[in-house]
């Protein structure tokens, strides 16, 4: 299953076998030298202050009736008959446990002698292997009685051994322990240093848990075996035992977390991973609880910790089986490293539960296998890092692909699909860049004359061919002017930004004149090009883009008024047009006073059910001379600085009054807002106050803004206003989407609930060629992907409605569903 690592695995298995042979297969005589006094111990519980005679004459209970703990002193009567073979200066070796004081009471020919040590006085009474040692000078055959006492003993069942051994045997045993722990410390420190050095920037979780485990295992080995006493002599006895419990809990937690982090993602069931993490947390908590023997029962916490260790072993075993079946590579390294460790820990668990005899082989094998495990898991981490590096490379590839896709989307958002030139958004960006630079430049607006006639005669495909021809001609004109930028900003309108002086501008005007009557052919039809152009200059004619565009547009209007096929530069004649605008504005002031403005309502329906979801409020003017006028007749008035805002505020008042009076009939009313209504810090508050005044819930109002409003000079405050309204519950719709103004970033940054596809796209949705259907499909897909409601405007035929339904458009609006009327349908 792991072909590349078979040789390594075999060598690792041999290393593990040799470690176990070195420390668990020694001759039994070497390990059994000494007398086991723990097996037949008898106990008595005596109060503090009991005399030596009281200890000697106390009633001791043996076997199952023997006391294991109690208040005061727990005295152990040891079998002195088994000491006869011991020479003078032998050692009494006692397993470390938790107590307040320890005492050795010996009776020989000279009488009773007691030696008592407090916890702080044990620094000279320790031996490797987790033992306390007390030197006894009396030869074994002269000992008449031997007692071992503990004040506030945690529990006798937690003590694994009491041994009497000659000094020579103890020296040999100490040598074995020190050799083992030297190898143990060297291996774990090497693994710790190796894993501190290797990483790929930020350390992955599995390596961090491995470092925690190695550090805890190293500290546990040093403390449990008393090797740490070489550096901290007081860290023996009860304090060492308490610290051992904490370290065991941390080892269980870190080992568990390492396993579930190092296995490849997606291999193990999520529920099993949660169980493993829960056991890890339980192990850490119980380690601290077991160390707090003055607070919690010692036997209970010790047993619970052992049960968690057993449950952890079962959970890991099940996880390993699943990982093997799912062809995990890393799990094989884990199995090789952990199998000996788990086996030894299960042996320790059986010994702690009284199912196995107390032998040093299990303890020595524990630390040998821990060192072996640290070595193997380092190899596992190295293999995992190889996978991590591969994942990082794949991630970088995905980032590169995402960056390329983002660049492609950006270019698509800036490019006119038909001509390959920049679109209105690209034009806006380029113009703002030139204005920010401050250098003079000229703005040319160029209209293709008679495009509607071409569409009527040759079809929209012929009109598209004409637009493509004009784009090519403009590109030829500016080929020698690399700084000049061209964009198609409307159906038949092109814009040119020429950062040039007056002489170059004059040259460009002549070149444009040379394009007039240029021949072009579509299929069997030969026609000529006719262009109308208007220009204005920055900063001479305007120092802001909007005003510069308006002035160039006014010049273009004059070029058309004078017969088309010509260029007209903005000049003083525009003052006359401004005066006419002022006069019309005065009419509007009187119209407000006479209530000549009213709202007509056009339904917005759900596709395909045609259920009414709301209405759009459309302004009409009952002019005393010109009759009922649509907004396109007085559009200039609506954008006027003062009267335009007053009219728009009046529209809002009419809309809110309608919602108040007909709220049950009109579920939601959409109202067009201008930039003037939305700019300024108090704009949002003003709208919300009017909603409250009319007692209209904010959710009943939908604010419609065009893409041009987002590019207004006050766009930052406008976005802030829209965000405030949106948080209050007002719906926000982006009107005329797709005409070139908006960038994808606006959909991301603005609180837009719905986008309305411009009617110009819907009109050509069923026509072959031109790409209109593809654009509509893309807009609907983009809107649905961003979670926006998509509304199609200008639906006039059943065929258009069916096509939009098939594309997944949510709502529709147009003459097919109802014309605007003074009364909601």
Secondary structure as GFF3:
##gff-version 3
##sequence-region A 1 825
A	DSSP	three_ten_helix	3	5	.	.	.	ID=ss1
A	DSSP	alpha_helix	6	24	.	.	.	ID=ss2
A	DSSP	alpha_helix	28	32	.	.	.	ID=ss3
A	DSSP	beta_strand	35	36	.	.	.	ID=ss4
A	DSSP	beta_strand	42	46	.	.	.	ID=ss5
A	DSSP	alpha_helix	52	57	.	.	.	ID=ss6
A	DSSP	beta_strand	61	62	.	.	.	ID=ss7
A	DSSP	three_ten_helix	63	65	.	.	.	ID=ss8
A	DSSP	beta_strand	73	78	.	.	.	ID=ss9
A	DSSP	three_ten_helix	80	83	.	.	.	ID=ss10
A	DSSP	beta_strand	90	95	.	.	.	ID=ss11
A	DSSP	beta_strand	101	108	.	.	.	ID=ss12
A	DSSP	beta_strand	111	118	.	.	.	ID=ss13
A	DSSP	three_ten_helix	119	121	.	.	.	ID=ss14
A	DSSP	beta_strand	126	127	.	.	.	ID=ss15
A	DSSP	beta_strand	131	136	.	.	.	ID=ss16
A	DSSP	three_ten_helix	140	142	.	.	.	ID=ss17
A	DSSP	beta_strand	145	151	.	.	.	ID=ss18
A	DSSP	three_ten_helix	156	158	.	.	.	ID=ss19
A	DSSP	beta_strand	162	165	.	.	.	ID=ss20
A	DSSP	alpha_helix	167	197	.	.	.	ID=ss21
A	DSSP	alpha_helix	205	224	.	.	.	ID=ss22
A	DSSP	three_ten_helix	227	230	.	.	.	ID=ss23
A	DSSP	alpha_helix	238	262	.	.	.	ID=ss24
A	DSSP	alpha_helix	270	291	.	.	.	ID=ss25
A	DSSP	alpha_helix	298	325	.	.	.	ID=ss26
A	DSSP	alpha_helix	330	352	.	.	.	ID=ss27
A	DSSP	alpha_helix	360	414	.	.	.	ID=ss28
A	DSSP	alpha_helix	424	437	.	.	.	ID=ss29
A	DSSP	beta_strand	441	448	.	.	.	ID=ss30
A	DSSP	alpha_helix	451	477	.	.	.	ID=ss31
A	DSSP	beta_strand	485	488	.	.	.	ID=ss32
A	DSSP	beta_strand	493	498	.	.	.	ID=ss33
A	DSSP	alpha_helix	502	515	.	.	.	ID=ss34
A	DSSP	beta_strand	519	522	.	.	.	ID=ss35
A	DSSP	beta_strand	525	528	.	.	.	ID=ss36
A	DSSP	beta_strand	531	538	.	.	.	ID=ss37
A	DSSP	alpha_helix	545	561	.	.	.	ID=ss38
A	DSSP	beta_strand	567	569	.	.	.	ID=ss39
A	DSSP	alpha_helix	574	593	.	.	.	ID=ss40
A	DSSP	beta_strand	597	606	.	.	.	ID=ss41
A	DSSP	beta_strand	612	623	.	.	.	ID=ss42
A	DSSP	beta_strand	627	630	.	.	.	ID=ss43
A	DSSP	three_ten_helix	631	633	.	.	.	ID=ss44
A	DSSP	alpha_helix	635	638	.	.	.	ID=ss45
A	DSSP	alpha_helix	643	661	.	.	.	ID=ss46
A	DSSP	beta_strand	669	672	.	.	.	ID=ss47
A	DSSP	alpha_helix	675	678	.	.	.	ID=ss48
A	DSSP	alpha_helix	683	693	.	.	.	ID=ss49
A	DSSP	three_ten_helix	698	700	.	.	.	ID=ss50
A	DSSP	beta_strand	701	706	.	.	.	ID=ss51
A	DSSP	alpha_helix	707	710	.	.	.	ID=ss52
A	DSSP	alpha_helix	715	728	.	.	.	ID=ss53
A	DSSP	beta_strand	731	737	.	.	.	ID=ss54
A	DSSP	alpha_helix	744	749	.	.	.	ID=ss55
A	DSSP	beta_strand	754	757	.	.	.	ID=ss56
A	DSSP	alpha_helix	759	763	.	.	.	ID=ss57
A	DSSP	alpha_helix	772	785	.	.	.	ID=ss58
A	DSSP	beta_strand	789	792	.	.	.	ID=ss59
A	DSSP	alpha_helix	798	807	.	.	.	ID=ss60
A	DSSP	beta_strand	811	812	.	.	.	ID=ss61
###
